[in-house]
């Protein structure tokens, strides 16, 4: 009798978590992202209206929360259970890190926009790009560092026409996350359980990145 009541209590708590987690994520992420856009808009001297920033944030966050609730969260729980059952691996650390990466990645393509400039064409009609490719993708892959520098008043002269809303940027980001996964979870000798944790990071990240591209009607 007591065991049955305990199981019902656990089931109730799980259902409550599944119901409240997306709402909590929405409130925290919405406020953080909106404050970021307002701060960058002010410091960068841009003239984007508050209404436009709120609409942009809402559009991305709406699909993000739905995907998190109905796909990412259930799939993450299955992933942790299977990893423990099949390989004896505790994948909770990679799951929580992956969730953070998923949310971050869903806004990432727009984060380097503070270093974006308009397209300029030469006399021959070819588009000019003064920034080297490794600097250009550093703006994407190391976006938090460049954003932090910008907010601290450090003004770099790096400007690019790249929007990062394309397949090439997606592949570069996936390779970066795979490398990150190897660095974080690649403890030698590497087991099959370690490999699942390594691969989980690009899966979470690419899922978030694709959600952003979906909202922006890239595909």
N, CA, C and O of each residue as an XYZ file, in Angstrom:
876
protein
N       0.838     -1.207      0.000
C       0.000      0.000      0.000
C       0.874      1.258      0.000
O       0.678      2.183     -0.789
N       1.837      1.254      0.910
C       2.736      2.409      0.997
C       3.553      2.554     -0.291
O       3.771      3.665     -0.773
N       4.007      1.409     -0.850
C       4.799      1.444     -2.071
C       3.976      1.989     -3.231
O       4.483      2.758     -4.048
N       2.700      1.592     -3.305
C       1.816      2.077     -4.366
C       1.623      3.582     -4.263
O       1.648      4.285     -5.274
N       1.431      4.077     -3.050
C       1.255      5.527     -2.838
C       2.525      6.283     -3.199
O       2.475      7.396     -3.723
N       3.668      5.659     -2.911
C       4.951      6.290     -3.226
C       5.117      6.419     -4.740
O       5.572      7.451     -5.234
N       4.747      5.367     -5.474
C       4.835      5.403     -6.933
C       3.921      6.476     -7.509
O       4.301      7.188     -8.439
N       2.708      6.592     -6.952
C       1.784      7.619     -7.427
C       2.331      9.019     -7.148
O       2.172      9.930     -7.961
N       2.983      9.183     -5.981
C       3.563     10.476     -5.636
C       4.683     10.846     -6.602
O       4.775     11.994     -7.038
N       5.532      9.877     -6.938
C       6.629     10.120     -7.879
C       6.085     10.470     -9.259
O       6.564     11.394     -9.917
N       5.066      9.708     -9.687
C       4.454      9.962    -10.990
C       3.840     11.358    -11.039
O       3.917     12.044    -12.058
N       3.232     11.771     -9.930
C       2.621     13.099     -9.851
C       3.678     14.191     -9.945
O       3.481     15.203    -10.617
N       4.807     13.975     -9.261
C       5.893     14.963     -9.288
C       6.501     15.076    -10.677
O       6.854     16.170    -11.118
N       6.624     13.936    -11.373
C       7.168     13.943    -12.739
C       6.244     14.716    -13.668
O       6.705     15.531    -14.466
N       4.938     14.463    -13.567
C       3.971     15.177    -14.397
C       4.008     16.682    -14.113
O       3.923     17.503    -15.026
N       4.136     17.019    -12.841
C       4.206     18.437    -12.449
C       5.453     19.089    -13.035
O       5.403     20.226    -13.505
N       6.569     18.367    -13.004
C       7.815     18.894    -13.570
C       7.689     19.090    -15.075
O       8.114     20.111    -15.617
N       7.101     18.099    -15.746
C       6.932     18.199    -17.198
C       6.023     19.362    -17.575
O       6.184     19.955    -18.642
N       5.065     19.694    -16.702
C       4.147     20.789    -16.979
C       4.768     22.150    -16.692
O       4.554     23.106    -17.437
N       5.535     22.232    -15.615
C       6.058     23.530    -15.180
C       7.411     23.889    -15.795
O       7.733     25.071    -15.916
N       8.198     22.903    -16.180
C       9.545     23.170    -16.707
C       9.523     24.095    -17.928
O      10.296     25.052    -17.968
N       8.652     23.839    -18.940
C       8.626     24.745    -20.089
C       8.204     26.169    -19.711
O       8.710     27.138    -20.277
N       7.264     26.295    -18.739
C       6.821     27.628    -18.333
C       7.944     28.388    -17.636
O       8.140     29.580    -17.874
N       8.674     27.694    -16.780
C       9.798     28.321    -16.093
C      10.878     28.726    -17.090
O      11.440     29.818    -17.007
N      11.161     27.822    -18.041
C      12.158     28.122    -19.060
C      11.740     29.330    -19.890
O      12.571     30.164    -20.249
N      10.435     29.417    -20.195
C       9.940     30.534    -21.002
C      10.178     31.864    -20.286
O      10.686     32.815    -20.881
N       9.807     31.924    -19.000
C       9.945     33.174    -18.247
C      11.411     33.605    -18.133
O      11.744     34.771    -18.347
N      12.277     32.649    -17.794
C      13.694     32.972    -17.599
C      14.345     33.387    -18.911
O      15.037     34.403    -18.974
N      14.121     32.597    -19.958
C      14.775     32.861    -21.242
C      14.226     34.128    -21.881
O      14.993     34.926    -22.420
N      12.916     34.326    -21.833
C      12.318     35.511    -22.446
C      12.894     36.789    -21.838
O      13.290     37.707    -22.556
N      12.935     36.834    -20.506
C      13.467     38.020    -19.844
C      14.933     38.246    -20.156
O      15.352     39.380    -20.386
N      15.722     37.169    -20.168
C      17.162     37.290    -20.427
C      17.429     37.747    -21.851
O      18.240     38.644    -22.078
N      16.746     37.131    -22.813
C      16.970     37.467    -24.221
C      16.518     38.892    -24.521
O      17.207     39.631    -25.225
N      15.369     39.273    -23.991
C      14.866     40.625    -24.244
C      15.804     41.677    -23.645
O      16.077     42.698    -24.276
N      16.294     41.428    -22.429
C      17.244     42.367    -21.823
C      18.522     42.476    -22.651
O      19.104     43.554    -22.775
N      18.953     41.342    -23.216
C      20.156     41.363    -24.062
C      19.933     42.232    -25.287
O      20.765     43.084    -25.600
N      18.820     42.030    -25.986
C      18.537     42.799    -27.196
C      18.409     44.290    -26.891
O      18.886     45.127    -27.657
N      17.765     44.617    -25.776
C      17.608     46.025    -25.400
C      18.971     46.654    -25.120
O      19.245     47.776    -25.546
N      19.826     45.919    -24.396
C      21.150     46.430    -24.057
C      22.005     46.630    -25.303
O      22.656     47.663    -25.458
N      22.002     45.641    -26.185
C      22.789     45.737    -27.424
C      22.243     46.837    -28.320
O      23.007     47.570    -28.948
N      20.938     46.953    -28.377
C      20.307     47.985    -29.198
C      20.720     49.378    -28.721
O      20.956     50.277    -29.528
N      20.804     49.542    -27.400
C      21.179     50.834    -26.837
C      22.672     51.117    -27.019
O      23.049     52.198    -27.470
N      23.517     50.149    -26.670
C      24.956     50.348    -26.744
C      25.456     50.432    -28.184
O      26.435     51.121    -28.472
N      24.771     49.723    -29.089
C      25.198     49.709    -30.482
C      24.633     50.845    -31.307
O      24.945     50.976    -32.490
N      23.797     51.674    -30.683
C      23.223     52.809    -31.395
C      22.233     52.412    -32.469
O      22.000     53.169    -33.412
N      21.644     51.222    -32.335
C      20.663     50.765    -33.319
C      19.291     51.349    -32.980
O      19.060     51.812    -31.863
N      18.383     51.320    -33.963
C      17.088     51.968    -33.794
C      15.932     50.968    -33.858
O      14.825     51.310    -34.274
N      16.200     49.740    -33.444
C      15.150     48.733    -33.435
C      14.169     49.036    -32.301
O      14.574     49.272    -31.162
N      12.883     49.026    -32.626
C      11.870     49.373    -31.629
C      11.704     48.263    -30.600
O      12.004     47.099    -30.867
N      11.223     48.639    -29.423
C      10.974     47.663    -28.365
C       9.930     46.654    -28.808
O      10.034     45.469    -28.491
N       8.927     47.113    -29.535
C       7.876     46.215    -30.035
C       8.470     45.151    -30.946
O       8.109     43.978    -30.847
N       9.377     45.549    -31.831
C       9.998     44.606    -32.760
C      10.852     43.587    -32.007
O      10.863     42.407    -32.357
N      11.563     44.035    -30.983
C      12.391     43.121    -30.190
C      11.526     42.123    -29.425
O      11.864     40.943    -29.337
N      10.411     42.600    -28.872
C       9.505     41.697    -28.155
C       8.886     40.669    -29.099
O       8.750     39.498    -28.742
N       8.511     41.103    -30.300
C       7.914     40.194    -31.271
C       8.913     39.137    -31.720
O       8.581     37.954    -31.797
N      10.133     39.563    -32.016
C      11.179     38.635    -32.441
C      11.462     37.603    -31.358
O      11.585     36.412    -31.644
N      11.566     38.062    -30.115
C      11.835     37.154    -28.998
C      10.681     36.175    -28.807
O      10.907     34.985    -28.587
N       9.451     36.666    -28.889
C       8.280     35.809    -28.715
C       8.211     34.729    -29.792
O       7.934     33.570    -29.485
N       8.459     35.094    -31.043
C       8.369     34.141    -32.144
C       9.347     32.986    -31.966
O       9.000     31.823    -32.174
N      10.574     33.322    -31.578
C      11.573     32.275    -31.401
C      11.289     31.439    -30.154
O      11.464     30.221    -30.163
N      10.859     32.090    -29.103
C      10.645     31.385    -27.851
C       9.396     30.507    -27.893
O       9.331     29.489    -27.205
N       8.419     30.891    -28.690
C       7.191     30.098    -28.803
C       7.497     28.704    -29.354
O       7.085     27.698    -28.775
N       8.220     28.649    -30.473
C       8.562     27.351    -31.065
C       9.563     26.613    -30.190
O       9.522     25.386    -30.095
N      10.461     27.353    -29.549
C      11.458     26.733    -28.679
C      10.801     25.990    -27.524
O      11.159     24.845    -27.246
N       9.847     26.619    -26.848
C       9.201     25.985    -25.697
C       8.370     24.777    -26.111
O       8.334     23.773    -25.400
N       7.709     24.870    -27.251
C       6.923     23.728    -27.736
C       7.833     22.551    -28.083
O       7.533     21.408    -27.739
N       8.939     22.831    -28.760
C       9.886     21.773    -29.109
C      10.513     21.170    -27.853
O      10.735     19.962    -27.778
N      10.797     22.026    -26.870
C      11.393     21.535    -25.634
C      10.416     20.623    -24.887
O      10.800     19.565    -24.388
N       9.167     21.040    -24.816
C       8.179     20.286    -24.048
C       7.827     18.960    -24.691
O       7.739     17.943    -24.003
N       7.623     18.954    -26.009
C       7.098     17.767    -26.677
C       8.169     16.884    -27.315
O       7.895     15.730    -27.645
N       9.372     17.399    -27.493
C      10.405     16.605    -28.158
C      11.661     16.471    -27.292
O      12.059     15.362    -26.935
N      12.274     17.592    -26.964
C      13.581     17.561    -26.308
C      13.522     16.945    -24.915
O      14.323     16.069    -24.591
N      12.582     17.396    -24.091
C      12.498     16.891    -22.721
C      12.175     15.398    -22.667
O      12.880     14.663    -21.976
N      11.138     14.913    -23.368
C      10.884     13.462    -23.360
C      12.041     12.656    -23.936
O      12.404     11.614    -23.391
N      12.631     13.141    -25.050
C      13.752     12.422    -25.666
C      14.959     12.389    -24.726
O      15.704     11.409    -24.710
N      15.155     13.454    -23.944
C      16.273     13.511    -23.010
C      16.109     12.480    -21.898
O      17.073     11.826    -21.503
N      14.892     12.341    -21.400
C      14.638     11.353    -20.349
C      14.843      9.936    -20.860
O      15.398      9.089    -20.160
N      14.392      9.681    -22.089
C      14.617      8.367    -22.706
C      16.108      8.121    -22.896
O      16.602      7.022    -22.642
N      16.820      9.148    -23.341
C      18.273      9.056    -23.555
C      19.000      8.686    -22.268
O      19.866      7.811    -22.276
N      18.659      9.340    -21.170
C      19.322      9.069    -19.891
C      19.025      7.644    -19.422
O      19.919      6.931    -18.967
N      17.765      7.242    -19.539
C      17.377      5.896    -19.098
C      18.063      4.814    -19.922
O      18.570      3.837    -19.370
N      18.078      4.986    -21.247
C      18.706      3.990    -22.115
C      20.212      3.938    -21.898
O      20.806      2.860    -21.900
N      20.825      5.094    -21.712
C      22.273      5.120    -21.495
C      22.647      4.395    -20.205
O      23.674      3.720    -20.135
N      21.806      4.543    -19.191
C      22.067      3.856    -17.917
C      21.779      2.363    -18.033
O      22.537      1.539    -17.521
N      20.684      2.014    -18.705
C      20.278      0.611    -18.807
C      21.221     -0.187    -19.714
O      21.587     -1.316    -19.390
N      21.611      0.399    -20.847
C      22.422     -0.341    -21.823
C      23.911     -0.293    -21.535
O      24.621     -1.275    -21.752
N      24.391      0.855    -21.042
C      25.841      1.026    -20.894
C      26.277      1.313    -19.450
O      27.469      1.465    -19.183
N      25.322      1.387    -18.526
C      25.672      1.676    -17.142
C      26.259      3.064    -16.967
O      27.052      3.297    -16.054
N      25.869      3.994    -17.845
C      26.435      5.348    -17.856
C      25.424      6.339    -17.287
O      24.254      6.333    -17.669
N      25.885      7.184    -16.374
C      25.031      8.253    -15.843
C      25.167      9.468    -16.760
O      26.168     10.183    -16.711
N      24.158      9.695    -17.590
C      24.227     10.749    -18.601
C      23.495     12.013    -18.188
O      23.190     12.854    -19.034
N      23.208     12.162    -16.894
C      22.487     13.362    -16.449
C      23.283     14.639    -16.727
O      22.709     15.668    -17.081
N      24.613     14.566    -16.563
C      25.426     15.765    -16.801
C      25.366     16.213    -18.249
O      25.242     17.406    -18.526
N      25.454     15.255    -19.186
C      25.379     15.616    -20.605
C      23.971     16.049    -20.993
O      23.800     16.862    -21.901
N      22.945     15.501    -20.298
C      21.572     15.899    -20.590
C      21.338     17.361    -20.211
O      20.797     18.131    -21.004
N      21.745     17.742    -19.002
C      21.530     19.127    -18.561
C      22.387     20.097    -19.372
O      21.927     21.184    -19.721
N      23.620     19.718    -19.672
C      24.458     20.563    -20.516
C      23.851     20.681    -21.906
O      23.845     21.759    -22.500
N      23.341     19.566    -22.421
C      22.719     19.576    -23.743
C      21.492     20.472    -23.803
O      21.274     21.165    -24.797
N      20.684     20.460    -22.738
C      19.508     21.325    -22.693
C      19.900     22.801    -22.724
O      19.268     23.605    -23.409
N      20.944     23.149    -21.979
C      21.429     24.529    -21.997
C      21.921     24.910    -23.391
O      21.650     26.008    -23.877
N      22.640     24.000    -24.019
C      23.139     24.247    -25.371
C      21.983     24.370    -26.357
O      22.039     25.183    -27.279
N      20.941     23.570    -26.169
C      19.765     23.629    -27.037
C      19.126     25.008    -26.995
O      18.835     25.594    -28.037
N      18.907     25.527    -25.788
C      18.296     26.851    -25.640
C      19.209     27.929    -26.206
O      18.755     28.805    -26.942
N      20.490     27.870    -25.868
C      21.465     28.852    -26.361
C      21.543     28.836    -27.887
O      21.597     29.890    -28.520
N      21.549     27.638    -28.476
C      21.698     27.503    -29.929
C      20.504     28.049    -30.691
O      20.634     28.464    -31.843
N      19.341     28.050    -30.051
C      18.144     28.532    -30.732
C      18.164     30.048    -30.931
O      17.358     30.583    -31.692
N      19.074     30.735    -30.254
C      19.235     32.186    -30.445
C      20.588     32.545    -31.055
O      20.815     33.696    -31.428
N      21.473     31.582    -31.156
C      22.855     31.847    -31.566
C      23.007     32.562    -32.909
O      23.808     33.493    -32.987
N      22.288     32.185    -33.974
C      22.532     32.843    -35.267
C      22.372     34.358    -35.241
O      22.960     35.055    -36.068
N      21.581     34.877    -34.298
C      21.371     36.330    -34.223
C      22.351     37.028    -33.288
O      22.468     38.253    -33.330
N      23.052     36.282    -32.452
C      23.922     36.910    -31.449
C      25.064     37.722    -32.066
O      25.373     38.799    -31.557
N      25.704     37.247    -33.146
C      26.805     38.043    -33.721
C      26.326     39.222    -34.579
O      27.134     39.862    -35.251
N      25.033     39.510    -34.562
C      24.502     40.567    -35.431
C      25.095     41.939    -35.110
O      25.045     42.839    -35.948
N      25.654     42.114    -33.911
C      26.268     43.385    -33.546
C      27.530     43.643    -34.373
O      28.016     44.772    -34.442
N      28.058     42.578    -35.003
C      29.257     42.729    -35.837
C      28.918     42.611    -37.322
O      29.801     42.389    -38.151
N      27.655     42.757    -37.645
C      27.232     42.609    -39.036
C      27.206     43.961    -39.732
O      26.860     44.976    -39.127
N      27.567     43.965    -40.985
C      27.493     45.180    -41.793
C      26.744     44.890    -43.079
O      26.538     43.734    -43.448
N      26.342     45.949    -43.751
C      25.619     45.786    -45.006
C      26.536     45.269    -46.105
O      27.749     45.474    -46.074
N      25.934     44.602    -47.064
C      26.707     44.096    -48.196
C      27.170     45.249    -49.080
O      26.396     46.146    -49.416
N      28.438     45.207    -49.447
C      29.016     46.223    -50.322
C      29.534     45.533    -51.576
O      30.232     44.523    -51.491
N      29.197     46.070    -52.723
C      29.593     45.456    -53.984
C      30.643     46.318    -54.680
O      30.589     47.547    -54.647
N      31.590     45.645    -55.303
C      32.637     46.348    -56.036
C      32.108     46.793    -57.394
O      30.955     46.536    -57.739
N      32.960     47.460    -58.155
C      32.568     47.951    -59.487
C      32.221     46.811    -60.441
O      31.456     46.995    -61.387
N      32.784     45.643    -60.188
C      32.504     44.479    -61.044
C      31.223     43.765    -60.656
O      30.803     42.826    -61.332
N      30.600     44.205    -59.570
C      29.352     43.576    -59.117
C      29.576     42.482    -58.097
O      28.615     41.879    -57.620
N      30.853     42.207    -57.744
C      31.154     41.171    -56.750
C      31.022     41.746    -55.346
O      31.354     42.907    -55.106
N      30.541     40.935    -54.435
C      30.374     41.386    -53.053
C      31.723     41.349    -52.332
O      32.473     40.382    -52.466
N      32.024     42.378    -51.586
C      33.291     42.445    -50.867
C      33.114     41.937    -49.441
O      32.084     42.171    -48.810
N      34.122     41.245    -48.948
C      34.129     40.721    -47.577
C      35.543     40.883    -47.042
O      36.459     40.190    -47.485
N      35.726     41.792    -46.092
C      37.058     42.121    -45.605
C      37.517     41.203    -44.475
O      38.715     41.125    -44.203
N      36.606     40.516    -43.818
C      36.953     39.704    -42.657
C      37.325     38.288    -43.095
O      36.605     37.671    -43.879
N      38.440     37.777    -42.595
C      38.881     36.429    -42.942
C      37.901     35.396    -42.389
O      37.148     35.675    -41.456
N      37.924     34.198    -42.979
C      36.925     33.196    -42.630
C      37.030     32.761    -41.169
O      36.007     32.521    -40.527
N      38.246     32.657    -40.636
C      38.383     32.184    -39.257
C      37.911     33.243    -38.252
O      37.404     32.895    -37.186
N      38.072     34.517    -38.579
C      37.545     35.566    -37.713
C      36.020     35.591    -37.792
O      35.323     35.797    -36.798
N      35.533     35.374    -39.006
C      34.080     35.387    -39.220
C      33.388     34.306    -38.385
O      32.384     34.575    -37.725
N      33.926     33.083    -38.415
C      33.284     32.005    -37.676
C      33.636     32.029    -36.190
O      32.956     31.404    -35.377
N      34.694     32.747    -35.839
C      34.974     32.957    -34.414
C      33.853     33.771    -33.788
O      33.494     33.554    -32.631
N      33.292     34.719    -34.559
C      32.171     35.520    -34.065
C      30.972     34.641    -33.727
O      30.211     34.950    -32.810
N      30.803     33.547    -34.466
C      29.696     32.636    -34.212
C      30.024     31.667    -33.086
O      29.262     31.541    -32.127
N      31.154     30.987    -33.199
C      31.488     29.910    -32.268
C      31.863     30.426    -30.882
O      31.627     29.752    -29.880
N      32.437     31.598    -30.828
C      32.833     32.192    -29.539
C      32.004     33.433    -29.231
O      32.491     34.387    -28.625
N      30.756     33.405    -29.654
C      29.876     34.566    -29.521
C      29.815     35.154    -28.110
O      29.848     36.378    -27.978
N      29.726     34.342    -27.046
C      29.651     34.936    -25.696
C      30.849     35.819    -25.357
O      30.695     36.831    -24.674
N      32.049     35.444    -25.831
C      33.241     36.244    -25.546
C      33.172     37.596    -26.242
O      33.505     38.624    -25.653
N      32.738     37.587    -27.499
C      32.661     38.838    -28.250
C      31.522     39.720    -27.741
O      31.642     40.945    -27.721
N      30.428     39.102    -27.333
C      29.315     39.867    -26.770
C      29.727     40.502    -25.444
O      29.415     41.662    -25.175
N      30.436     39.720    -24.615
C      30.918     40.254    -23.354
C      31.851     41.438    -23.557
O      31.772     42.433    -22.837
N      32.742     41.324    -24.549
C      33.662     42.425    -24.861
C      32.886     43.663    -25.299
O      33.211     44.785    -24.912
N      31.857     43.440    -26.112
C      31.043     44.557    -26.612
C      30.322     45.260    -25.466
O      30.305     46.489    -25.400
N      29.729     44.483    -24.567
C      28.985     45.065    -23.454
C      29.904     45.770    -22.458
O      29.473     46.664    -21.730
N      31.169     45.361    -22.433
C      32.143     46.008    -21.552
C      32.756     47.258    -22.179
O      33.596     47.926    -21.576
N      32.320     47.559    -23.401
C      32.802     48.769    -24.058
C      33.979     48.569    -24.986
O      34.513     49.540    -25.521
N      34.402     47.310    -25.194
C      35.508     47.027    -26.113
C      34.942     46.931    -27.525
O      34.161     46.025    -27.817
N      35.321     47.842    -28.393
C      34.785     47.904    -29.744
C      35.796     47.360    -30.749
O      36.773     48.030    -31.081
N      35.560     46.164    -31.219
C      36.408     45.573    -32.255
C      35.968     46.079    -33.622
O      34.800     46.409    -33.823
N      36.885     46.137    -34.535
C      36.580     46.599    -35.883
C      36.217     45.444    -36.818
O      36.231     45.584    -38.041
N      35.900     44.322    -36.223
C      35.506     43.158    -37.019
C      34.074     43.358    -37.514
O      33.153     43.513    -36.713
N      33.894     43.355    -38.814
C      32.575     43.476    -39.421
C      32.446     42.465    -40.551
O      33.377     42.277    -41.334
N      31.306     41.823    -40.630
C      31.098     40.809    -41.656
C      29.689     40.917    -42.226
O      28.767     41.388    -41.560
N      29.543     40.474    -43.464
C      28.222     40.422    -44.098
C      27.535     39.087    -43.836
O      26.376     38.893    -44.202
N      28.257     38.171    -43.200
C      27.716     36.838    -42.919
C      26.564     36.923    -41.920
O      26.663     37.591    -40.890
N      25.461     36.226    -42.247
C      24.292     36.217    -41.359
C      24.242     34.977    -40.473
O      23.538     34.955    -39.463
N      25.004     33.927    -40.863
C      25.053     32.647    -40.148
C      23.719     31.899    -40.201
O      23.487     30.979    -39.416
N      22.862     32.291    -41.112
C      21.586     31.598    -41.303
C      21.684     30.694    -42.525
O      20.921     30.851    -43.478
N      22.612     29.756    -42.501
C      22.836     28.907    -43.660
C      23.426     27.558    -43.249
O      23.790     27.347    -42.092
N      23.513     26.648    -44.228
C      23.974     25.279    -43.964
C      25.444     25.247    -43.542
O      25.819     24.467    -42.666
N      26.273     26.085    -44.154
C      27.702     26.085    -43.835
C      27.930     26.442    -42.368
O      28.735     25.806    -41.687
N      27.228     27.451    -41.890
C      27.364     27.841    -40.485
C      26.859     26.742    -39.561
O      27.418     26.516    -38.487
N      25.799     26.062    -39.985
C      25.243     24.958    -39.204
C      26.271     23.834    -39.068
O      26.452     23.283    -37.983
N      26.941     23.498    -40.169
C      27.949     22.432    -40.152
C      29.146     22.830    -39.287
O      29.660     22.020    -38.516
N      29.585     24.085    -39.421
C      30.705     24.563    -38.611
C      30.372     24.479    -37.124
O      31.213     24.084    -36.316
N      29.160     24.847    -36.770
C      28.741     24.822    -35.373
C      28.649     23.387    -34.864
O      29.033     23.104    -33.729
N      28.140     22.481    -35.702
C      28.060     21.075    -35.316
C      29.435     20.479    -35.066
O      29.626     19.730    -34.108
N      30.408     20.813    -35.937
C      31.781     20.325    -35.749
C      32.393     20.884    -34.469
O      33.121     20.187    -33.762
N      32.094     22.141    -34.180
C      32.594     22.776    -32.957
C      32.041     22.068    -31.720
O      32.780     21.808    -30.771
N      30.742     21.755    -31.730
C      30.133     21.086    -30.572
C      30.644     19.658    -30.428
O      30.781     19.162    -29.310
N      30.928     18.997    -31.539
C      31.485     17.643    -31.473
C      32.868     17.677    -30.819
O      33.201     16.824    -29.997
N      33.655     18.665    -31.194
C      34.972     18.846    -30.578
C      34.839     19.145    -29.087
O      35.597     18.626    -28.268
N      33.868     19.986    -28.748
C      33.608     20.303    -27.342
C      33.210     19.049    -26.578
O      33.645     18.840    -25.446
N      32.376     18.211    -27.202
C      31.949     16.970    -26.561
C      33.120     16.043    -26.282
O      33.173     15.405    -25.230
N      34.057     15.965    -27.216
C      35.248     15.129    -27.017
C      36.072     15.663    -25.847
O      36.572     14.888    -25.032
N      36.213     16.977    -25.768
C      36.998     17.584    -24.691
C      36.357     17.378    -23.320
O      37.055     17.192    -22.323
N      35.030     17.413    -23.278
C      34.331     17.326    -21.986
C      34.126     15.874    -21.546
O      34.336     15.543    -20.379
N      33.715     15.004    -22.484
C      33.333     13.641    -22.118
C      34.276     12.569    -22.665
O      34.074     11.385    -22.396
N      35.290     12.953    -23.418
C      36.201     11.975    -24.014
C      37.280     11.518    -23.052
O      38.450     11.853    -23.234
N      36.912     10.765    -22.038
C      37.859     10.239    -21.061
C      38.360      8.880    -21.545
O      37.568      7.956    -21.729
N      39.659      8.758    -21.751
C      40.232      7.520    -22.277
C      40.397      6.488    -21.162
O      40.743      6.849    -20.037
N      40.153      5.201    -21.459
C      39.657      4.709    -22.752
C      38.179      5.056    -22.960
O      37.378      4.929    -22.035
N      37.825      5.485    -24.146
C      36.464      5.931    -24.435
C      35.541      4.731    -24.607
O      35.799      3.849    -25.427
N      34.470      4.706    -23.831
C      33.479      3.630    -23.923
C      32.343      4.050    -24.835
O      32.273      5.200    -25.268
N      31.454      3.111    -25.124
C      30.291      3.421    -25.964
C      29.408      4.450    -25.261
O      28.824      5.321    -25.907
N      29.315      4.345    -23.944
C      28.544      5.327    -23.188
C      29.126      6.722    -23.312
O      28.388      7.704    -23.389
N      30.457      6.811    -23.332
C      31.106      8.112    -23.523
C      30.786      8.678    -24.899
O      30.564      9.880    -25.049
N      30.764      7.802    -25.907
C      30.479      8.246    -27.271
C      29.079      8.837    -27.372
O      28.875      9.842    -28.052
N      28.106      8.213    -26.694
C      26.739      8.748    -26.730
C      26.690     10.144    -26.106
O      25.957     11.010    -26.584
N      27.457     10.364    -25.051
C      27.482     11.685    -24.417
C      28.177     12.708    -25.310
O      27.754     13.861    -25.394
N      29.249     12.276    -25.976
C      29.971     13.168    -26.891
C      29.062     13.611    -28.029
O      29.009     14.792    -28.369
N      28.348     12.652    -28.615
C      27.485     12.943    -29.765
C      26.243     13.725    -29.357
O      25.650     14.426    -30.178
N      25.849     13.608    -28.088
C      24.621     14.281    -27.647
C      24.723     15.797    -27.779
O      23.727     16.453    -28.085
N      25.915     16.368    -27.551
C      26.048     17.825    -27.578
C      25.735     18.408    -28.956
O      24.936     19.341    -29.039
N      26.336     17.893    -30.056
C      25.945     18.433    -31.364
C      24.487     18.173    -31.713
O      23.878     18.966    -32.431
N      23.921     17.087    -31.223
C      22.497     16.820    -31.503
C      21.623     17.884    -30.854
O      20.734     18.437    -31.501
N      21.868     18.174    -29.585
C      21.121     19.233    -28.899
C      21.344     20.578    -29.591
O      20.394     21.319    -29.845
N      22.596     20.884    -29.890
C      22.923     22.183    -30.473
C      22.334     22.389    -31.852
O      21.784     23.450    -32.146
N      22.447     21.369    -32.707
C      21.919     21.492    -34.060
C      20.392     21.567    -34.047
O      19.793     22.239    -34.887
N      19.767     20.879    -33.096
C      18.306     20.959    -32.976
C      17.883     22.393    -32.664
O      16.950     22.913    -33.276
N      18.564     23.028    -31.717
C      18.247     24.419    -31.384
C      18.516     25.363    -32.538
O      17.726     26.270    -32.798
N      19.630     25.158    -33.234
C      19.999     26.005    -34.371
C      18.950     25.896    -35.481
O      18.559     26.897    -36.080
N      18.500     24.664    -35.745
C      17.499     24.445    -36.798
C      16.163     25.087    -36.440
O      15.449     25.557    -37.326
N      15.818     25.113    -35.167
C      14.588     25.775    -34.736
C      14.657     27.262    -35.066
O      13.677     27.849    -35.525
N      15.810     27.860    -34.832
C      15.982     29.278    -35.173
C      15.797     29.493    -36.675
O      15.100     30.419    -37.089
N      16.414     28.647    -37.481
C      16.296     28.791    -38.935
C      14.859     28.567    -39.398
O      14.403     29.183    -40.362
N      14.152     27.679    -38.702
C      12.750     27.415    -39.044
C      11.895     28.653    -38.788
O      11.056     29.011    -39.616
N      12.102     29.304    -37.653
C      11.337     30.504    -37.333
C      11.619     31.615    -38.334
O      10.715     32.363    -38.708
N      12.864     31.723    -38.767
C      13.252     32.751    -39.726
C      12.968     32.360    -41.175
O      13.381     33.048    -42.109
N      12.245     31.224    -41.350
C      11.793     30.767    -42.667
C      12.954     30.518    -43.634
O      12.850     30.803    -44.827
N      14.068     29.978    -43.102
C      15.210     29.647    -43.953
C      14.946     28.345    -44.701
O      15.494     28.131    -45.783
N      14.113     27.473    -44.137
C      13.729     26.232    -44.831
C      12.275     25.924    -44.513
O      11.737     24.925    -44.990
